[in-house]
Amino acid sequence: MAFVLVAGGTGFIGSHIVQKLRELGHRVAVLTRDPARAPLPAGVEARRGDVRSAESLRSAVVGVDAVISAVQFPNHPVENPRRGHTYMAIDGEGTERLVEAARAAGVKRFIYLSGAGTRPGQTAPWFKAKLKAETAIRESGLPFTIFQPSWVYGPEDRSLNKFVTFARLLPLVPVIGSGKTKVQPIHVDDLAEVVAASVELPRAIGQTYELGGPQNLTMDEIIHTMLQTMGKRRPLLHQPGWLMKLVTAPLTLLPAPPLSPAAVDFVLMEEPVDNSAVLRDFGVRLRPLAEGLRYLSNQPRT
């Protein structure tokens, strides 16, 4: 078994990766800016470090066999440049620092959670940052595995569950855009299972895996599936993307804006993924959306 450091291990995706690693018997540590306040399971070590500080990372990676980077900035995907919460500062430059610290410490594996659609030529800030991170990883000389997941959902996510809240509190569900944008939502436990398994899977070394759910669904189909699972009927109110950008522009002045014009583009992003390599190398079963949303049917109905 390996000793694995998870950067972003207190977040939505990272915490599920930590759980899967422990189920496999790995020793796990989590990189955190404030160990005293980190909500970690018993038996998981907290290591102080911040991807924005190269010095803090040098001691954080000492003695570990593998590093998994699943870092996201607060209030993702809404950037806050004033606080340094941007894709480039965290995903791009932050990953570069973490890779260099891992290389200097002799870490044996580096595993990175990138994003669906990351490739040269993309102009959105999240793509530029993730490509910078991927490039640093590939050029580091470290044995690596990169995952490019589609939209990740689960009981604690902050995106799909916004629609759940709308359905509970409002007589309708607002939707940005036409509702025809297609994505392949993947349950967080399916993603975490694959990432954790990659730590000791030799054939995953040097690979970049696209990863999404087994269904390519429109946003309207996703929300209708959600409503059906909740036992609710709500009409969908579609809001043009240009209008939402106009409305959200003033919100960027808030300390933690709920949405921004760039985040609207992020929501409307359409990047299909090919699961064939993951299915071939990991043999995982990817659950369809209706199955993944069963946690909603166990919640009180209002």
C-alpha positions as CSV (number, residue, x, y, z in Angstrom):
1,M,0.0,0.0,0.0
2,A,1.1,3.6,-0.7
3,F,1.3,6.8,1.3
4,V,-0.8,9.3,-0.6
5,L,-1.0,13.0,-0.2
6,V,-4.3,14.5,-1.5
7,A,-4.2,18.2,-2.3
8,G,-7.8,19.5,-2.1
9,G,-8.7,16.5,0.1
10,T,-11.2,18.5,2.2
11,G,-13.2,19.5,-0.9
12,F,-16.2,17.9,-2.6
13,I,-14.3,15.6,-5.0
14,G,-11.1,15.3,-2.9
15,S,-12.9,14.1,0.2
16,H,-14.4,11.2,-1.7
17,I,-11.0,10.3,-3.1
18,V,-9.7,10.3,0.4
19,Q,-12.5,7.9,1.4
20,K,-11.8,5.5,-1.5
21,L,-8.1,5.5,-0.8
22,R,-8.7,4.5,2.8
23,E,-11.0,1.7,1.7
24,L,-8.2,0.4,-0.5
25,G,-5.9,0.4,2.6
26,H,-3.7,3.3,1.7
27,R,-2.2,5.6,4.2
28,V,-3.6,9.1,3.5
29,A,-2.6,12.7,4.2
30,V,-4.4,15.8,3.1
31,L,-2.8,19.1,2.2
32,T,-4.5,22.0,4.0
33,R,-3.8,25.6,4.7
34,D,-5.2,25.2,8.3
35,P,-4.7,21.7,9.8
36,A,-6.5,22.7,13.0
37,R,-9.7,23.4,11.1
38,A,-9.5,20.7,8.5
39,P,-12.6,18.3,8.8
40,L,-10.7,15.0,8.3
41,P,-11.7,11.4,9.1
42,A,-9.9,9.6,11.9
43,G,-6.6,8.2,10.7
44,V,-6.1,10.8,8.0
45,E,-3.0,13.0,8.5
46,A,-3.2,16.8,7.9
47,R,-0.2,18.4,6.4
48,R,0.1,22.2,6.3
49,G,0.6,23.6,2.8
50,D,-0.8,26.0,0.2
51,V,-0.3,25.6,-3.6
52,R,0.3,29.4,-3.7
53,S,3.4,29.0,-1.6
54,A,6.3,26.8,-2.9
55,E,8.1,26.9,0.4
56,S,5.1,25.4,2.2
57,L,4.9,22.5,-0.3
58,R,8.4,21.3,0.1
59,S,7.9,19.9,3.6
60,A,4.3,18.8,2.9
61,V,5.4,16.2,0.3
62,V,8.3,14.7,2.2
63,G,7.9,10.9,2.6
64,V,4.9,10.4,0.4
65,D,4.7,7.9,-2.4
66,A,2.0,9.6,-4.5
67,V,0.4,13.0,-4.8
68,I,-3.2,13.5,-6.0
69,S,-4.1,17.1,-7.0
70,A,-7.8,17.8,-6.8
71,V,-7.5,21.4,-5.7
72,Q,-10.3,24.0,-6.4
73,F,-10.4,27.6,-5.3
74,P,-13.2,28.7,-3.0
75,N,-16.6,29.5,-4.7
76,H,-15.5,27.6,-7.8
77,P,-16.2,28.3,-10.7
78,V,-16.6,32.0,-9.9
79,E,-13.1,33.5,-9.9
80,N,-12.1,36.3,-7.4
81,P,-8.9,37.8,-8.7
82,R,-8.7,40.2,-5.7
83,R,-8.3,37.2,-3.4
84,G,-6.1,35.2,-5.7
85,H,-8.9,32.7,-6.3
86,T,-8.4,32.1,-10.0
87,Y,-7.9,29.1,-12.3
88,M,-4.4,30.3,-13.2
89,A,-3.3,31.0,-9.6
90,I,-4.6,27.7,-8.2
91,D,-4.9,25.2,-11.1
92,G,-2.1,26.5,-13.3
93,E,0.7,28.0,-11.2
94,G,-0.3,26.1,-8.1
95,T,0.0,22.8,-9.8
96,E,3.4,23.8,-11.2
97,R,4.6,24.4,-7.7
98,L,3.2,21.2,-6.4
99,V,4.7,19.2,-9.3
100,E,8.2,20.8,-8.6
101,A,7.9,20.0,-4.9
102,A,6.9,16.4,-5.7
103,R,9.8,16.0,-8.2
104,A,12.3,17.4,-5.7
105,A,11.1,15.0,-3.0
106,G,11.3,11.9,-5.2
107,V,7.5,11.3,-5.2
108,K,6.8,8.2,-7.3
109,R,3.4,9.1,-8.8
110,F,1.6,12.4,-9.6
111,I,-2.2,12.2,-10.4
112,Y,-4.0,15.3,-11.5
113,L,-7.7,16.1,-11.9
114,S,-7.9,18.3,-15.0
115,G,-11.2,18.9,-16.9
116,A,-13.1,17.7,-20.0
117,G,-12.0,19.5,-23.1
118,T,-8.5,20.6,-21.9
119,R,-6.3,20.7,-25.0
120,P,-4.2,23.2,-26.9
121,G,-6.0,26.1,-28.6
122,Q,-8.7,26.5,-25.9
123,T,-9.1,30.1,-24.8
124,A,-11.3,30.0,-21.7
125,P,-9.3,30.7,-18.5
126,W,-10.0,27.3,-17.0
127,F,-8.6,25.5,-20.0
128,K,-5.5,27.7,-20.2
129,A,-4.8,27.0,-16.5
130,K,-5.4,23.3,-16.7
131,L,-3.3,23.0,-19.8
132,K,-0.5,24.8,-18.0
133,A,-0.8,22.3,-15.2
134,E,-0.9,19.3,-17.6
135,T,2.2,20.5,-19.4
136,A,4.1,20.9,-16.2
137,I,3.2,17.4,-15.2
138,R,4.1,15.8,-18.5
139,E,7.5,17.7,-18.6
140,S,8.4,16.9,-15.0
141,G,9.7,13.4,-15.6
142,L,7.4,12.1,-12.9
143,P,5.3,9.0,-13.5
144,F,1.8,10.6,-13.9
145,T,-1.9,10.0,-14.6
146,I,-4.2,12.8,-15.7
147,F,-8.0,12.6,-15.5
148,Q,-10.3,14.9,-17.5
149,P,-13.7,14.5,-15.9
150,S,-17.0,15.9,-17.1
151,W,-19.5,17.5,-14.7
152,V,-19.2,15.8,-11.3
153,Y,-22.3,15.5,-9.1
154,G,-23.2,13.9,-5.7
155,P,-24.8,14.7,-2.4
156,E,-22.5,17.5,-1.5
157,D,-22.0,19.2,-4.9
158,R,-22.7,22.9,-5.3
159,S,-23.9,22.8,-8.9
160,L,-26.6,20.2,-9.5
161,N,-27.9,20.7,-5.9
162,K,-28.6,24.3,-6.7
163,F,-31.3,23.0,-9.0
164,V,-32.5,20.8,-6.2
165,T,-32.9,23.9,-4.0
166,F,-34.7,25.7,-6.7
167,A,-37.1,22.8,-7.1
168,R,-37.8,22.8,-3.4
169,L,-38.3,26.5,-2.9
170,L,-39.6,27.9,-6.2
171,P,-42.6,27.1,-8.4
172,L,-40.2,26.7,-11.4
173,V,-36.6,25.9,-12.1
174,P,-34.5,28.6,-13.7
175,V,-32.0,27.3,-16.4
176,I,-29.2,29.2,-18.0
177,G,-29.4,28.9,-21.8
178,S,-31.7,26.8,-24.0
179,G,-31.4,23.7,-21.9
180,K,-30.0,21.8,-24.9
181,T,-26.3,21.9,-23.8
182,K,-25.1,18.4,-23.5
183,V,-22.9,17.0,-20.7
184,Q,-22.0,13.6,-19.3
185,P,-22.6,13.9,-15.5
186,I,-20.5,11.5,-13.5
187,H,-21.2,10.5,-9.9
188,V,-18.4,11.6,-7.6
189,D,-18.0,8.1,-6.2
190,D,-17.3,6.7,-9.7
191,L,-14.7,9.3,-10.3
192,A,-13.1,8.8,-6.9
193,E,-13.0,5.0,-7.4
194,V,-11.1,5.3,-10.6
195,V,-8.7,8.0,-9.2
196,A,-7.9,5.9,-6.1
197,A,-7.4,2.8,-8.2
198,S,-4.9,4.6,-10.5
199,V,-2.4,4.9,-7.6
200,E,-1.2,1.3,-8.0
201,L,-2.2,0.6,-11.6
202,P,0.9,0.4,-13.8
203,R,-0.9,0.6,-17.1
204,A,-2.3,4.0,-16.0
205,I,1.1,5.6,-15.9
206,G,1.6,8.2,-18.6
207,Q,-2.1,8.1,-19.5
208,T,-4.6,10.9,-19.9
209,Y,-8.2,9.7,-19.4
210,E,-11.4,11.4,-20.4
211,L,-14.1,10.4,-17.9
212,G,-17.8,11.1,-17.7
213,G,-21.1,9.3,-17.0
214,P,-22.5,6.7,-19.4
215,Q,-25.2,9.1,-20.7
216,N,-24.8,12.2,-22.9
217,L,-27.7,14.3,-21.6
218,T,-29.1,17.8,-22.2
219,M,-29.4,20.1,-19.2
220,D,-33.2,19.8,-19.5
221,E,-33.0,16.0,-19.4
222,I,-30.7,16.2,-16.4
223,I,-33.2,18.5,-14.5
224,H,-36.2,16.4,-15.5
225,T,-34.4,13.3,-14.2
226,M,-33.7,15.1,-11.0
227,L,-37.3,16.3,-10.6
228,Q,-38.6,12.8,-11.3
229,T,-36.3,11.4,-8.6
230,M,-37.6,14.0,-6.2
231,G,-41.2,13.3,-7.0
232,K,-41.8,16.8,-8.2
233,R,-43.2,18.6,-11.3
234,R,-41.8,22.0,-12.1
235,P,-41.7,24.0,-15.3
236,L,-38.3,25.1,-16.5
237,L,-37.6,28.8,-17.1
238,H,-34.8,29.3,-19.7
239,Q,-32.7,32.4,-19.4
240,P,-30.6,33.5,-22.4
241,G,-26.8,33.3,-21.7
242,W,-26.3,36.9,-22.8
243,L,-28.9,38.1,-20.4
244,M,-27.4,36.2,-17.5
245,K,-24.0,37.7,-18.3
246,L,-25.5,41.1,-18.2
247,V,-27.3,40.5,-14.9
248,T,-24.3,38.8,-13.2
249,A,-21.7,41.4,-14.1
250,P,-22.4,43.7,-11.1
251,L,-22.3,40.7,-8.8
252,T,-18.5,40.4,-9.3
253,L,-18.2,43.3,-6.9
254,L,-19.4,41.1,-4.0
255,P,-17.0,39.2,-1.8
256,A,-18.4,35.8,-2.9
257,P,-20.6,36.3,-6.0
258,P,-23.0,33.5,-6.7
259,L,-22.3,33.8,-10.4
260,S,-20.2,35.8,-12.9
261,P,-20.2,36.3,-16.7
262,A,-17.3,33.9,-17.0
263,A,-19.0,31.3,-14.9
264,V,-22.0,31.5,-17.2
265,D,-19.7,30.4,-20.0
266,F,-18.4,27.6,-17.8
267,V,-22.0,26.4,-17.2
268,L,-22.8,26.5,-20.9
269,M,-19.6,24.6,-21.9
270,E,-20.2,21.5,-24.0
271,E,-17.3,19.0,-24.1
272,P,-18.1,15.4,-24.8
273,V,-15.8,12.7,-23.4
274,D,-14.9,9.2,-24.5
275,N,-14.9,6.6,-21.6
276,S,-13.5,3.8,-23.7
277,A,-9.9,4.0,-22.2
278,V,-11.2,4.2,-18.6
279,L,-13.6,1.2,-19.1
280,R,-10.7,-0.8,-20.7
281,D,-8.1,-0.1,-18.0
282,F,-10.2,0.1,-14.9
283,G,-13.2,-2.1,-15.6
284,V,-15.4,0.3,-13.6
285,R,-19.2,0.5,-13.9
286,L,-20.3,4.0,-14.4
287,R,-23.8,4.6,-13.0
288,P,-26.5,6.3,-15.0
289,L,-27.9,9.6,-13.6
290,A,-31.2,8.2,-12.3
291,E,-29.2,5.7,-10.2
292,G,-26.7,8.3,-9.0
293,L,-29.5,10.6,-7.9
294,R,-31.2,8.1,-5.6
295,Y,-30.0,10.0,-2.6
296,L,-32.6,12.6,-3.5
297,S,-35.5,10.1,-3.1
298,N,-34.4,9.5,0.5
299,Q,-34.7,13.2,1.4
300,P,-37.8,14.8,2.8
301,R,-40.2,16.0,0.2
302,T,-41.7,19.5,0.5
